[in-house]
Amino acid sequence: MHHRAFFGLLFFLLSTPCALIAWNGSTAAALTQEPQEKKAVDTEKKQDEEKKSDDSRDRSWLNRIMQGSARYERDHSSVLGAFREVVTDSSKATVKVHCDGKLKAFGAIVFEDGYVLTKASELDGDIECELADGRKLKGEMIGFDRKNDLAMVKIEASSLPVVVWAYEAEYPVGSWMITTGLDSNPTAIGVVSHGPRWIRGGVLGIRLQPGENNEALVYSVMSRGGGAKAGLRPGDIITKVNGLSVSTVDEAIQAVGSYLPGETVSMSVKRDDDELNVKAKLDSLNKTFNNRRAMFQNELGAKLSQRKVGFEVAITHDSDLQAFQCGGPVVDLDGRTIAMNIARSGRTSSLALPASVIVPLLEDMKAGKMAPPPEMKAAQKERREAIERVATLERRSSQLYNAWKESKKETAAARKALEDAKEESEGLQQAVIKAKQAEKNALTRAEAAAKKLKDARAALEKLEEELQQ
């Protein structure tokens, strides 16, 4: 059976719950056209096993359904294993990117002399790339594309396997999106749910409509949005966003949407005959419109990526990814890299940048024409210095704690010695008291003996006098 036909059948099975449950016993036999004799033997064998115990037979039907269903879930090894040959080459060109020892993202080797493309916003420390052959090499960010959240990392290596791009790839809804990792099986599989489109970023919380000259006229202002907090009013006309002139509603939306929630934009605004300059902090669409239910549901399950909006063009697919599994290649059934995962954007959705967006950037990023901005390097330097300061404080704190523990031990030992000395002193005092008492008793006995001696002498003298008479 041709592999595309096989994967088409597999997609049908993965997409149809009833088919998942029915994928056992006679259904599997019919699909593989097993001989009737073998089916009869298997059926008889199963019947014999089920007759062993009425109790076990009563419980086995649910177990068979649950086991059959789980076996054909997308993340089950039996399903992922069906795509093993598809990712054989691309997995060798996939890396894991660690920052300060923590896994932050996947990456793709794009040049054989040690250039790795990955997701920029997840990189927040000293970079180390783990290769498929087990090597772990230190990396340095040399290229940065804010618009697409891409980073080019340089590692000291040569003759590395690289991804093979499918620059002219198309992305019809329902086509396969196969995420590679470092293992022989894919990390995840999914299908396109929406083709390439703009994924807007932050919003001002205002509604625009064309003005008399087709300009960007503020029609209404949401009370919770950044526009309201910045003082925008209905009737204002936006003429510039961060220095970029905008003359239509679409241009204004595009300019604002290219920035992320949490960022601040400066705008030139015409109000009647006045020219105003205002600054507004952008927010997410759900937060601006107070869609708490959507925010809650969207954040159920796996942790979402830090940056999941504001991409010029991205493909939406339903692969079940973790945030740290973004940044690596996505391949088609021919093993060609058609995209790169860029964000876990929702409970059931992930985003990928198409190859047509990535490939034109690679040479410039490699050549240093898209170097990280000075403020990013300064922030990274400041962060490293802060980490070093924290580490120094932790070491000092540990030293003080250990000194305190030793001091506590010494204090306890001194207290014990004092108590022992006190006990010994009390013992000596008791011995002195006893000695004095013994001395007193001895003196008393001596005095009594002297008195007796004196009395005896007196009696003797008296007796002698009587004898003389």
NULUMDO-96721 format. One record per residue: x negated, y, z of N, C-alpha, C in turn. Coordinates in steps of 0.1 Angstrom, whole numbers, padded with zeros to 4 digits, always signed. Example, Ala and Ser with C-alpha at 12.3 -4.5 7.8 and 13.67 -1.06 7.14 Angstrom:
<pts>
-0132-0057+0078-0123-0045+0078-0132-0033+0078/-0128-0022+0071-0137-0011+0071-0129+0000+0079/
</pts>
This chain:
<pts>
-0008-0012+0000+0000+0000+0000-0009+0012+0000/-0006+0022-0009-0014+0034-0009-0013+0042+0004/-0025+0048+0008-0025+0053+0022-0015+0065+0023/-0012+0073+0013-0002+0083+0014+0012+0078+0016/+0015+0067+0009+0028+0061+0011+0029+0055+0026/+0018+0049+0030+0018+0044+0044+0020+0055+0054/+0013+0066+0053+0014+0077+0062+0028+0084+0061/+0034+0083+0049+0048+0088+0047+0057+0080+0055/+0055+0066+0055+0064+0057+0063+0062+0060+0078/+0049+0062+0081+0046+0064+0095+0052+0077+0100/+0052+0087+0092+0059+0100+0095+0074+0098+0098/+0080+0089+0089+0094+0086+0091+0097+0080+0104/+0088+0070+0108+0090+0063+0120+0088+0072+0132/+0078+0082+0131+0075+0091+0142+0086+0101+0144/+0093+0104+0133+0104+0114+0133+0117+0109+0136/+0119+0096+0137+0132+0090+0138+0133+0081+0151/+0139+0086+0162+0140+0079+0175+0145+0065+0173/+0156+0063+0165+0161+0050+0163+0151+0040+0157/+0143+0046+0148+0133+0037+0141+0122+0034+0151/+0120+0042+0161+0109+0039+0170+0113+0027+0179/+0126+0027+0183+0131+0016+0191+0132+0003+0183/+0136+0005+0170+0138-0007+0162+0125-0013+0156/+0114-0006+0159+0101-0010+0153+0095-0022+0162/+0101-0033+0161+0096-0045+0167+0103-0057+0161/+0099-0069+0164+0105-0081+0160+0108-0082+0145/+0121-0084+0141+0125-0087+0127+0123-0074+0118/+0123-0062+0124+0121-0050+0115+0107-0050+0110/+0097-0052+0119+0083-0052+0115+0081-0063+0105/+0088-0075+0107+0086-0086+0098+0091-0083+0085/+0103-0076+0084+0108-0072+0071+0100-0063+0063/+0094-0053+0071+0085-0043+0064+0073-0049+0059/+0067-0059+0065+0055-0066+0061+0058-0078+0052/+0071-0081+0050+0074-0092+0041+0068-0106+0046/+0070-0109+0059+0064-0121+0064+0073-0133+0058/+0067-0144+0057+0074-0156+0053+0085-0159+0062/+0096-0165+0056+0108-0168+0064+0104-0178+0075/+0095-0188+0072+0092-0198+0081+0085-0192+0094/+0076-0183+0092+0070-0176+0103+0080-0169+0112/+0089-0162+0105+0100-0155+0112+0108-0164+0121/+0111-0176+0115+0119-0186+0123+0111-0191+0135/+0098-0193+0133+0090-0198+0144+0089-0188+0155/+0087-0175+0151+0086-0164+0161+0099-0162+0168/+0110-0163+0161+0123-0161+0167+0125-0172+0178/+0122-0185+0174+0124-0196+0183+0115-0195+0195/+0103-0191+0193+0094-0189+0204+0099-0178+0214/+0104-0167+0208+0109-0157+0217+0121-0161+0225/+0130-0169+0218+0142-0174+0225+0138-0183+0237/+0128-0192+0235+0123-0201+0245+0118-0193+0257/+0110-0182+0254+0104-0174+0265+0115-0167+0272/+0125-0162+0266+0136-0155+0272+0145-0164+0281/+0145-0177+0278+0153-0186+0286+0147-0191+0298/+0134-0187+0301+0127-0191+0313+0134-0187+0325/+0139-0175+0325+0146-0170+0338+0157-0160+0334/+0169-0162+0339+0180-0153+0337+0176-0139+0342/+0170-0139+0354+0167-0126+0359+0157-0118+0351/+0146-0125+0346+0136-0118+0338+0143-0114+0325/+0152-0122+0319+0159-0118+0307+0167-0106+0309/+0173-0105+0320+0182-0093+0323+0173-0080+0323/+0161-0081+0328+0153-0069+0329+0145-0066+0316/+0142-0077+0308+0133-0075+0297+0137-0066+0286/+0150-0065+0284+0155-0057+0272+0151-0042+0274/+0151-0036+0286+0148-0023+0288+0132-0021+0287/+0125-0031+0292+0110-0030+0291+0106-0030+0276/+0113-0039+0268+0109-0040+0254+0112-0027+0247/+0123-0021+0250+0126-0008+0243+0116+0003+0247/+0114+0004+0260+0104+0014+0265+0090+0012+0260/+0086+0000+0260+0072-0003+0255+0072-0001+0240/+0082-0005+0233+0082-0003+0218+0082+0012+0215/+0090+0020+0222+0090+0034+0220+0077+0041+0223/+0071+0038+0234+0059+0044+0238+0047+0041+0229/+0048+0028+0223+0037+0024+0215+0036+0032+0202/+0048+0038+0198+0048+0045+0186+0050+0060+0188/+0047+0065+0200+0046+0079+0202+0033+0085+0195/+0033+0098+0192+0022+0103+0185+0008+0102+0191/+0008+0103+0205-0004+0103+0212-0009+0089+0216/-0002+0079+0211-0006+0065+0215-0017+0061+0206/-0026+0053+0212-0038+0050+0204-0035+0042+0191/-0024+0034+0192-0021+0026+0180-0017+0035+0168/-0011+0047+0171-0007+0056+0161-0019+0064+0156/-0027+0070+0166-0039+0077+0163-0049+0069+0155/-0049+0056+0158-0059+0047+0152-0056+0045+0137/-0043+0048+0133-0040+0047+0119-0047+0058+0110/-0051+0068+0117-0057+0080+0110-0073+0080+0112/-0078+0069+0117-0092+0068+0121-0101+0071+0109/-0098+0065+0097-0107+0067+0086-0106+0081+0080/-0095+0088+0083-0093+0101+0078-0103+0111+0085/-0106+0108+0098-0114+0118+0105-0129+0113+0107/-0132+0102+0100-0146+0096+0101-0157+0107+0099/-0156+0114+0088-0166+0124+0085-0165+0137+0093/-0152+0142+0095-0150+0155+0101-0154+0154+0116/-0152+0142+0123-0155+0141+0137-0170+0143+0140/-0178+0139+0130-0193+0141+0131-0196+0156+0131/-0188+0164+0125-0191+0178+0124-0183+0186+0134/-0177+0180+0144-0169+0186+0155-0178+0187+0167/-0177+0197+0175-0184+0199+0187-0175+0203+0198/-0179+0201+0211-0172+0206+0222-0181+0217+0228/-0174+0228+0230-0181+0241+0235-0179+0242+0250/-0189+0242+0257-0189+0244+0272-0194+0258+0276/-0188+0264+0286-0193+0277+0291-0195+0275+0306/-0207+0277+0311-0210+0275+0325-0206+0261+0330/-0208+0251+0321-0205+0238+0325-0191+0233+0323/-0182+0242+0319-0168+0238+0318-0164+0238+0303/-0156+0228+0299-0152+0226+0285-0142+0237+0282/-0145+0246+0272-0136+0257+0269-0129+0256+0255/-0136+0249+0246-0130+0249+0232-0137+0238+0224/-0131+0235+0213-0137+0227+0203-0144+0236+0192/-0152+0231+0184-0159+0239+0174-0161+0231+0161/-0164+0238+0150-0168+0231+0138-0181+0235+0133/-0190+0225+0129-0203+0229+0123-0201+0233+0109/-0204+0246+0106-0201+0251+0093-0214+0253+0084/-0226+0253+0090-0238+0253+0083-0247+0242+0089/-0255+0235+0081-0263+0224+0086-0274+0228+0095/-0278+0241+0094-0290+0245+0103-0285+0251+0116/-0274+0246+0121-0270+0249+0135-0261+0261+0137/-0250+0262+0129-0240+0273+0130-0227+0267+0133/-0221+0270+0144-0208+0265+0149-0198+0276+0150/-0186+0273+0143-0175+0282+0144-0165+0277+0155/-0161+0287+0163-0152+0283+0174-0142+0294+0177/-0134+0292+0188-0124+0303+0192-0131+0312+0202/-0131+0325+0199-0139+0335+0206-0134+0338+0220/-0121+0339+0222-0116+0344+0234-0117+0335+0246/-0121+0322+0243-0123+0313+0254-0137+0313+0259/-0146+0319+0252-0160+0319+0256-0163+0330+0267/-0167+0326+0279-0168+0335+0290-0180+0332+0299/-0191+0326+0293-0202+0323+0301-0214+0318+0292/-0224+0312+0298-0235+0306+0291-0230+0294+0282/-0233+0295+0269-0227+0285+0260-0236+0273+0258/-0229+0261+0258-0236+0249+0255-0227+0240+0246/-0233+0236+0235-0225+0228+0225-0228+0213+0226/-0218+0205+0228-0220+0190+0228-0216+0184+0215/-0226+0178+0209-0225+0172+0195-0220+0158+0196/-0215+0153+0184-0210+0140+0183-0220+0129+0186/-0233+0132+0184-0244+0123+0187-0248+0123+0202/-0241+0131+0210-0244+0131+0224-0253+0142+0229/-0260+0149+0219-0268+0160+0223-0261+0172+0229/-0267+0179+0238-0261+0191+0244-0271+0202+0242/-0268+0212+0234-0277+0223+0230-0272+0236+0234/-0280+0245+0239-0276+0258+0243-0273+0267+0230/-0263+0275+0232-0259+0283+0220-0258+0298+0224/-0258+0306+0213-0257+0320+0215-0247+0326+0204/-0238+0334+0209-0228+0340+0200-0235+0351+0191/-0235+0349+0178-0241+0358+0169-0231+0365+0160/-0219+0360+0159-0209+0365+0150-0196+0366+0157/-0187+0376+0154-0175+0378+0161-0165+0384+0151/-0153+0378+0150-0142+0384+0142-0130+0386+0151/-0127+0398+0156-0117+0400+0165-0103+0397+0159/-0101+0401+0147-0088+0399+0140-0083+0384+0141/-0093+0375+0139-0089+0361+0139-0094+0353+0151/-0099+0360+0161-0104+0354+0173-0114+0343+0170/-0124+0346+0162-0134+0336+0158-0148+0341+0163/-0156+0331+0167-0170+0333+0171-0179+0324+0163/-0190+0329+0159-0201+0321+0153-0212+0319+0164/-0215+0306+0167-0224+0303+0177-0236+0296+0170/-0248+0301+0174-0261+0295+0168-0267+0285+0178/-0270+0273+0174-0277+0263+0182-0290+0260+0174/-0300+0255+0182-0313+0252+0176-0312+0237+0171/-0308+0235+0158-0307+0222+0153-0308+0223+0138/-0310+0212+0131-0311+0212+0116-0305+0199+0111/-0302+0199+0098-0297+0187+0091-0285+0181+0098/-0276+0190+0102-0264+0186+0108-0253+0183+0098/-0243+0174+0101-0232+0172+0093-0223+0184+0093/-0217+0188+0082-0208+0200+0082-0194+0196+0077/-0184+0205+0081-0171+0203+0076-0170+0206+0061/-0161+0199+0054-0159+0201+0040-0145+0209+0039/-0146+0221+0034-0134+0230+0034-0125+0227+0021/-0112+0227+0023-0103+0227+0012-0097+0241+0011/-0105+0249+0004-0102+0263+0003-0088+0266-0003/-0084+0258-0013-0071+0260-0020-0060+0252-0014/-0061+0247-0002-0051+0239+0004-0038+0246+0005/-0027+0238+0004-0014+0243+0005-0008+0237+0018/+0002+0243+0024+0007+0239+0037+0023+0238+0037/+0028+0228+0029+0043+0227+0029+0048+0222+0042/+0059+0226+0046+0065+0221+0058+0066+0206+0058/+0062+0200+0069+0062+0185+0070+0049+0179+0066/+0040+0186+0061+0027+0180+0057+0018+0178+0070/+0009+0168+0069+0002+0164+0081-0009+0174+0085/-0011+0175+0098-0021+0183+0104-0028+0174+0114/-0041+0170+0111-0048+0160+0118-0060+0167+0125/-0059+0168+0139-0069+0174+0146-0081+0165+0150/-0093+0168+0146-0104+0159+0149-0111+0163+0163/-0117+0153+0169-0125+0155+0181-0138+0148+0179/-0144+0144+0190-0157+0137+0189-0155+0122+0189/-0143+0117+0192-0140+0103+0192-0137+0098+0178/-0136+0084+0177-0133+0078+0164-0119+0081+0160/-0110+0082+0170-0096+0085+0167-0094+0100+0167/-0084+0105+0160-0081+0119+0160-0077+0124+0175/-0079+0136+0178-0074+0142+0191-0059+0143+0191/-0053+0147+0180-0039+0148+0179-0034+0148+0164/-0022+0145+0162-0016+0146+0149-0003+0153+0150/+0000+0160+0139+0013+0167+0139+0016+0171+0124/+0027+0179+0123+0031+0183+0109+0033+0198+0109/+0032+0204+0098+0035+0218+0096+0050+0221+0099/+0052+0231+0108+0066+0235+0110+0069+0248+0104/+0058+0256+0101+0060+0269+0094+0047+0272+0087/+0047+0275+0074+0035+0278+0066+0029+0291+0070/+0018+0295+0064+0010+0306+0067+0018+0319+0068/+0017+0326+0079+0024+0339+0081+0017+0347+0091/+0021+0359+0092+0015+0368+0102+0021+0365+0116/+0012+0364+0126+0016+0362+0140+0013+0375+0147/+0024+0382+0149+0022+0396+0155+0017+0395+0169/+0010+0406+0173+0005+0407+0186+0014+0414+0196/+0008+0425+0202+0016+0432+0212+0027+0441+0206/+0036+0445+0214+0047+0454+0210+0048+0466+0219/+0054+0476+0213+0056+0489+0221+0070+0489+0228/+0079+0480+0223+0093+0481+0229+0101+0492+0223/+0098+0495+0210+0106+0505+0203+0112+0499+0190/+0122+0506+0184+0127+0502+0171+0125+0514+0162/+0120+0510+0150+0117+0520+0140+0126+0519+0128/+0128+0530+0121+0135+0530+0109+0129+0540+0100/+0131+0539+0086+0125+0549+0077+0131+0563+0079/+0123+0573+0080+0127+0587+0081+0131+0592+0068/+0133+0605+0067+0137+0612+0055+0126+0610+0044/+0114+0609+0047+0103+0607+0038+0097+0593+0039/+0105+0584+0044+0101+0570+0045+0091+0568+0056/+0089+0578+0065+0079+0577+0076+0084+0568+0087/+0075+0564+0097+0079+0556+0108+0086+0564+0119/+0099+0564+0118+0107+0572+0127+0112+0563+0139/+0110+0567+0151+0114+0560+0163+0130+0561+0164/+0136+0550+0163+0151+0550+0164+0156+0548+0178/+0150+0539+0186+0154+0537+0199+0142+0532+0207/+0142+0534+0221+0131+0530+0230+0137+0521+0241/+0130+0509+0242+0134+0500+0253+0128+0505+0266/+0136+0505+0277+0132+0511+0289+0121+0504+0296/+0119+0490+0293+0108+0483+0299+0095+0483+0291/+0096+0488+0279+0084+0487+0270+0073+0498+0273/+0062+0495+0267+0051+0504+0268+0053+0518+0262/+0062+0518+0251+0065+0530+0245+0072+0540+0254/+0082+0535+0262+0089+0543+0271+0080+0548+0282/+0071+0540+0287+0061+0544+0297+0052+0555+0292/+0049+0554+0279+0040+0564+0273+0047+0577+0269/+0061+0577+0270+0068+0589+0268+0074+0591+0254/+0074+0580+0246+0080+0581+0233+0095+0583+0234/+0101+0590+0224+0115+0593+0224+0121+0590+0210/+0134+0588+0210+0140+0587+0197+0138+0600+0189/+0135+0598+0176+0133+0610+0168+0118+0613+0166/+0109+0607+0174+0095+0609+0172+0090+0601+0159/+0080+0607+0153+0075+0601+0141+0060+0597+0144/+0057+0584+0142+0043+0579+0145+0035+0581+0132/+0024+0588+0133+0016+0591+0121+0002+0584+0122/-0003+0581+0133-0016+0573+0135-0015+0564+0146/-0022+0552+0144-0024+0542+0155-0039+0540+0156/-0045+0543+0168-0059+0542+0170-0067+0548+0158/-0063+0560+0153-0070+0567+0143-0066+0563+0129/-0059+0552+0127-0055+0547+0114-0042+0554+0110/-0042+0560+0099-0030+0567+0094-0019+0557+0090/-0007+0559+0094+0005+0551+0090+0015+0560+0084/+0021+0556+0073+0031+0564+0066+0044+0558+0064/+0045+0545+0068+0058+0537+0066+0060+0529+0079/+0072+0524+0080+0076+0515+0091+0067+0503+0091/+0065+0496+0079+0057+0484+0078+0043+0487+0083/+0037+0498+0078+0023+0501+0082+0022+0503+0097/+0032+0509+0103+0031+0512+0118+0032+0499+0125/+0042+0490+0121+0043+0477+0127+0031+0469+0126/+0025+0469+0114+0013+0461+0111+0001+0466+0120/+0000+0479+0121-0011+0485+0129-0010+0482+0144/+0002+0483+0149+0004+0480+0163+0003+0465+0166/+0009+0457+0157+0009+0443+0159-0005+0436+0158/-0015+0444+0153-0028+0438+0152-0036+0439+0165/-0030+0445+0175-0036+0446+0189-0028+0436+0198/-0034+0432+0209-0029+0422+0217-0021+0427+0229/-0012+0419+0235-0006+0423+0247-0016+0426+0258/-0014+0437+0265-0024+0441+0275-0034+0452+0270/-0035+0453+0257-0044+0464+0252-0037+0477+0251/-0044+0488+0251-0039+0501+0250-0042+0507+0236/-0032+0513+0230-0034+0520+0217-0031+0535+0219/-0039+0543+0211-0037+0557+0211-0029+0560+0198/-0019+0569+0199-0010+0572+0188-0009+0587+0186/-0009+0591+0173-0005+0605+0170+0009+0605+0167/+0017+0614+0173+0031+0614+0172+0036+0628+0169/+0044+0629+0159+0050+0642+0155+0064+0643+0162/+0066+0654+0170+0079+0656+0177+0083+0670+0173/+0093+0671+0165+0098+0684+0160+0086+0691+0153/+0082+0702+0159+0070+0709+0153+0057+0707+0160/+0057+0698+0170+0046+0696+0178+0039+0683+0174/+0025+0683+0175+0017+0671+0173+0012+0666+0187/+0016+0654+0191+0013+0648+0204+0003+0636+0202/-0005+0634+0212-0014+0623+0213-0010+0615+0226/-0005+0602+0224-0001+0594+0235-0008+0581+0235/-0009+0575+0247-0015+0562+0249-0005+0553+0255/-0004+0541+0249+0006+0531+0253+0000+0518+0255/+0004+0511+0266-0001+0497+0268+0009+0487+0262/+0004+0478+0254+0012+0469+0247+0016+0457+0256/+0027+0451+0253+0032+0439+0260+0037+0429+0250/+0040+0417+0256+0045+0406+0247+0060+0409+0244/+0064+0402+0233+0078+0404+0229+0088+0400+0239/+0086+0388+0245+0095+0382+0255+0095+0390+0268/+0084+0395+0272+0083+0403+0284+0090+0417+0282/+0088+0423+0271+0094+0436+0268+0109+0435+0268/+0114+0424+0262+0129+0422+0262+0134+0414+0273/+0125+0412+0283+0129+0405+0296+0135+0391+0293/+0129+0384+0284+0134+0371+0280+0127+0360+0289/+0131+0360+0302+0125+0352+0312+0127+0337+0309/+0139+0334+0304+0141+0319+0301+0132+0314+0290/+0130+0323+0280+0121+0319+0269+0107+0318+0274/+0103+0327+0282+0089+0327+0287+0087+0314+0296/+0097+0311+0304+0096+0299+0313+0095+0286+0305/+0104+0285+0295+0105+0273+0287+0092+0272+0278/+0087+0283+0273+0075+0283+0265+0063+0278+0272/+0062+0281+0285+0051+0277+0293+0052+0264+0300/+0062+0256+0298+0063+0243+0303+0053+0234+0297/+0048+0224+0304+0039+0215+0298+0024+0220+0299/+0017+0218+0288+0003+0222+0288+0001+0237+0289/-0011+0240+0295-0015+0254+0296-0017+0260+0282/-0011+0273+0280-0013+0279+0267-0026+0286+0266/-0030+0290+0254-0042+0297+0252-0042+0311+0257/-0053+0316+0261-0053+0330+0266-0049+0339+0255/-0054+0338+0243-0049+0346+0231-0041+0336+0222/-0029+0339+0220-0020+0331+0211-0012+0339+0202/-0015+0352+0200-0008+0361+0191-0018+0370+0184/-0013+0378+0175-0021+0388+0168-0030+0383+0158/-0026+0372+0151-0034+0367+0140-0029+0372+0126/-0038+0375+0118-0033+0380+0105-0025+0370+0097/-0030+0358+0096-0023+0347+0090-0026+0334+0098/-0015+0326+0101-0017+0314+0108-0006+0304+0104/-0009+0291+0106+0000+0280+0103+0006+0275+0116/+0019+0273+0117+0025+0268+0129+0027+0253+0127/+0022+0244+0137+0024+0230+0136+0027+0225+0150/+0032+0212+0150+0037+0207+0163+0028+0197+0170/+0015+0198+0167+0005+0189+0174+0004+0193+0189/+0004+0182+0197+0003+0184+0211-0011+0186+0216/-0015+0199+0217-0029+0202+0220-0030+0208+0234/-0042+0206+0240-0045+0214+0252-0052+0227+0247/-0052+0237+0255-0058+0250+0251-0073+0248+0248/-0080+0239+0255-0094+0238+0253-0097+0229+0240/-0087+0224+0234-0089+0216+0222-0087+0224+0209/-0085+0237+0211-0085+0247+0200-0099+0251+0196/-0100+0255+0183-0113+0259+0179-0120+0249+0169/-0114+0237+0168-0120+0226+0160-0113+0225+0147/-0118+0216+0138-0112+0214+0125-0099+0207+0125/-0091+0210+0115-0079+0202+0111-0080+0197+0097/-0078+0184+0095-0080+0179+0082-0067+0173+0076/-0067+0171+0063-0056+0165+0056-0058+0150+0054/-0050+0143+0047-0051+0128+0046-0064+0124+0038/-0070+0134+0031-0082+0131+0024-0095+0134+0032/-0093+0138+0044-0104+0142+0053-0110+0155+0051/-0104+0163+0042-0109+0177+0040-0104+0186+0050/-0112+0196+0055-0109+0205+0065-0100+0216+0058/-0087+0216+0062-0078+0226+0056-0075+0238+0066/-0079+0236+0078-0076+0247+0088-0084+0245+0100/-0083+0255+0110-0090+0254+0123-0080+0258+0133/-0077+0249+0143-0068+0252+0154-0073+0265+0161/-0064+0274+0163-0068+0287+0170-0061+0290+0183/-0049+0283+0185-0042+0286+0198-0031+0275+0201/-0030+0272+0213-0018+0265+0218-0008+0276+0222/+0002+0278+0213+0010+0290+0214+0024+0288+0222/+0028+0275+0224+0040+0273+0230+0042+0258+0235/+0053+0255+0241+0055+0242+0246+0054+0231+0235/+0059+0234+0223+0058+0224+0213+0052+0229+0200/+0043+0240+0201+0037+0245+0189+0023+0249+0191/+0015+0248+0181+0001+0252+0180-0001+0260+0167/-0011+0268+0167-0014+0277+0156-0028+0273+0150/-0029+0274+0137-0042+0271+0130-0044+0281+0119/-0057+0285+0118-0060+0294+0107-0063+0287+0094/-0057+0290+0083-0060+0283+0071-0074+0285+0066/-0079+0275+0058-0093+0276+0053-0095+0289+0045/-0085+0293+0037-0086+0305+0029-0089+0318+0037/-0086+0318+0050-0089+0329+0058-0103+0328+0064/-0107+0316+0067-0120+0313+0074-0132+0314+0064/-0131+0307+0053-0143+0306+0044-0149+0319+0040/-0141+0329+0036-0148+0342+0032-0155+0349+0043/-0153+0345+0055-0160+0352+0067-0173+0345+0070/-0175+0333+0066-0186+0325+0072-0200+0331+0069/-0203+0335+0056-0216+0340+0053-0219+0353+0060/-0209+0362+0061-0211+0374+0069-0214+0372+0083/-0206+0363+0089-0208+0360+0103-0222+0353+0106/-0226+0345+0096-0240+0339+0098-0251+0349+0096/-0249+0359+0087-0259+0369+0084-0260+0380+0095/-0251+0380+0104-0251+0390+0115-0244+0403+0111/-0237+0402+0100-0229+0414+0096-0216+0416+0104/-0213+0406+0111-0201+0407+0120-0205+0403+0134/-0216+0410+0139-0222+0407+0152-0212+0411+0163/-0213+0405+0174-0204+0409+0186-0206+0424+0189/-0196+0431+0192-0198+0446+0195-0206+0448+0207/-0213+0459+0208-0221+0462+0220-0214+0460+0233/-0201+0465+0233-0194+0464+0246-0191+0450+0250/-0190+0440+0240-0189+0426+0244-0202+0421+0250/-0213+0425+0243-0226+0420+0249-0228+0426+0263/-0224+0439+0264-0226+0446+0277-0217+0439+0288/-0205+0435+0284-0196+0429+0293-0201+0415+0297/-0207+0408+0287-0213+0395+0290-0225+0396+0299/-0233+0407+0296-0245+0409+0305-0240+0412+0319/-0230+0421+0320-0225+0425+0333-0219+0413+0340/-0213+0404+0332-0207+0392+0339-0218+0383+0344/-0228+0381+0336-0239+0373+0340-0246+0378+0353/-0248+0392+0353-0254+0398+0365-0245+0396+0377/-0231+0398+0374-0222+0396+0385-0222+0381+0391/-0223+0372+0381-0224+0358+0385-0237+0356+0393/-0248+0362+0389-0261+0361+0396-0260+0367+0410/-0253+0378+0411-0251+0385+0424-0242+0376+0433/-0232+0371+0427-0223+0362+0435-0231+0349+0440/-0239+0344+0431-0248+0332+0434-0257+0336+0446/-0264+0348+0445-0273+0352+0455-0266+0354+0468/-0254+0360+0468-0246+0362+0480-0242+0348+0486/-0238+0339+0477-0235+0326+0482-0246+0319+0488/-0258+0320+0482-0270+0314+0488-0273+0320+0502/-0273+0334+0502-0275+0341+0515-0265+0337+0525/-0252+0336+0521-0242+0332+0530-0244+0318+0535/-0249+0309+0526-0252+0295+0530-0264+0295+0540/-0274+0303+0537-0285+0304+0547-0281+0309+0560/-0273+0320+0560-0268+0325+0573-0259+0315+0580/-0251+0308+0573-0242+0297+0579-0251+0286+0585/-0261+0282+0577-0270+0272+0583-0278+0276+0595/-0282+0290+0595-0289+0295+0606-0279+0296+0618/-0267+0300+0615-0257+0300+0626-0255+0286+0632/-0254+0276+0623-0252+0263+0628-0264+0258+0637/-0276+0262+0632-0288+0258+0640-0288+0266+0653/-0285+0279+0653-0284+0287+0665-0273+0281+0674/-0262+0276+0668-0252+0270+0677-0257+0258+0683/-0265+0250+0676-0270+0238+0681-0280+0241+0693/-0289+0251+0690-0298+0256+0700-0291+0261+0713/-0281+0269+0710-0273+0274+0722-0267+0263+0730/-0262+0253+0723-0256+0241+0730-0266+0233+0737/-0278+0232+0731-0289+0225+0738-0294+0233+0750/-0295+0246+0749-0299+0255+0760-0288+0254+0771/-0275+0254+0767-0265+0253+0777-0265+0240+0785/-0268+0229+0777-0270+0216+0783-0281+0215+0793/-0293+0221+0788-0304+0222+0797-0301+0230+0810/-0294+0241+0808-0290+0249+0820-0281+0241+0829/-0272+0234+0823-0263+0226+0832-0271+0215+0839/-0280+0209+0832-0288+0198+0838-0297+0204+0849/-0303+0216+0847-0311+0223+0857-0302+0226+0869/-0290+0231+0866-0281+0234+0877-0277+0222+0885/-0275+0211+0878-0272+0199+0885-0284+0194+0893/-0296+0196+0887-0308+0192+0895-0310+0201+0907/-0308+0214+0905-0309+0224+0916-0299+0220+0927/-0287+0217+0923-0277+0213+0933-0281+0201+0940/-0287+0191+0933-0292+0179+0939-0303+0182+0949/-0312+0191+0945-0323+0195+0954-0318+0202+0966/-0308+0211+0964-0302+0218+0976-0296+0208+0985/-0289+0198+0980-0283+0187+0989-0294+0180+0996/-0305+0177+0989-0317+0170+0995-0323+0178+1006/-0324+0192+1004-0329+0200+1014-0320+0200+1026/-0307+0201+1024-0297+0201+1035-0298+0188+1043/-0299+0177+1035-0301+0164+1042-0314+0163+1050/-0324+0169+1044-0337+0169+1051-0337+0177+1064/-0330+0189+1063-0329+0197+1075-0321+0190+1085/-0310+0184+1080-0301+0177+1090-0309+0165+1096/-0317+0158+1088-0325+0147+1094-0335+0153+1104/-0341+0165+1100-0351+0171+1109-0344+0175+1122/-0332+0180+1121-0324+0184+1133-0321+0172+1141/-0317+0161+1134-0313+0149+1142-0326+0143+1148/-0337+0144+1141-0349+0139+1147-0353+0147+1159/-0352+0160+1158-0355+0169+1170-0346+0166+1182/-0333+0164+1178-0324+0161+1189-0328+0148+1196/-0331+0138+1188-0335+0125+1193-0348+0127+1201/-0357+0135+1197-0370+0137+1204-0367+0144+1217/-0358+0154+1217-0355+0161+1229-0349+0151+1239/-0340+0142+1234-0334+0133+1243-0344+0123+1248/-0353+0119+1240-0364+0110+1245-0373+0116+1255/-0376+0129+1253-0384+0137+1263-0377+0138+1276/-0364+0140+1275-0356+0142+1287-0356+0128+1295/-0354+0118+1287-0355+0104+1293-0368+0102+1299/-0379+0106+1293-0392+0104+1298-0394+0112+1311/-0389+0124+1311-0390+0132+1322-0383+0126+1334/-0371+0121+1331-0362+0115+1341-0369+0103+1347/-0375+0096+1337-0382+0083+1342-0394+0087+1351/-0402+0097+1347-0413+0101+1355-0408+0106+1369/-0397+0113+1369-0392+0118+1382-0388+0106+1391/-0382+0096+1385-0377+0084+1392-0389+0076+1397/-0400+0076+1389-0412+0069+1393-0419+0076+1405/-0419+0089+1404-0425+0097+1415-0417+0095+1428/-0404+0095+1427-0395+0093+1438-0398+0079+1444/-0399+0069+1435-0401+0056+1440-0415+0055+1447/-0425+0061+1442-0438+0061+1448-0438+0067+1462/-0430+0078+1463-0429+0085+1476-0422+0076+1486/-0412+0069+1482-0405+0060+1491-0414+0049+1495/-0422+0044+1486-0431+0033+1490-0442+0038+1500/-0446+0049+1499-0456+0055+1508-0451+0057+1522/-0439+0059+1524-0433+0061+1537-0431+0047+1543/
</pts>
